Amino acid sequence: MSHNFKPGDLAMIIGATKLTDQIGVVCELVQFVRDGDEYQTPNNNLCQARLSAWIVVGDSVSGRYLERKTGKEVRTPGQALVSEKFLMPLRGDFAPEQQKSREVVL
């Protein structure tokens, strides 16, 4: 399922395989990375994506990655890598449907 996301869009994290504490968190999409792409963490470490996903940021967002040099797992407050299937868009696309619902109720 493609939501036609683009950088700068707002989304809510609606699922997770490991970091389930992130479900319900609102985030901003920064960049889409494909499996094998390299990206930079907030503390300037270079990482390699293990899946195709969005880099997202937000005050309540927290991810984790493996440092390439040490193999140690590190939390990344403010940034995470989230699969598109676990993101729900938060934009005006829902307004027409909500309006139709109100018209039926009235």
Residue, then its C-alpha position, 0 to 999 in steps of 0.5 A: m500500500s502506497h500513501n504517496f508520502k513525500p519528505g515533510d509529510l506528517a504521519m503517525i506510527i501505527g505498527a512496529t516489529k520491535l519498538t512497540d513503544q513508538i506506536g501512536v507517535v506523530c513524526e515528520l518524514v525526512q527521507f526514504v532509504r532503500d535496503g542497503d542505503e547509507y544514512q546518518t544518525p543524529n549523532n553523526n554515525l553512518c549507518q546502513a539500512r537493513l530495510s526500505a523505510w522512511i527516516v522520521v523525526g520528532d520529539s517523541v520519536s526514538g529508534r535504534y541502530l547498530e554501530r558499524k564499527t562496534g556492532k553495538e546497539v544504540r538508541t537514537p532519540g529524535q530519529a527512527l527508521v520506519s517501514e512505510k506499512f507502519l505509517m499512517p498519513l496525517r494530512g487533509d486527505f481525510a477531511p472530505e470523508q469526515q464531511k460526508s459522514r457528518e452530512v449523513v448523520l444530520 
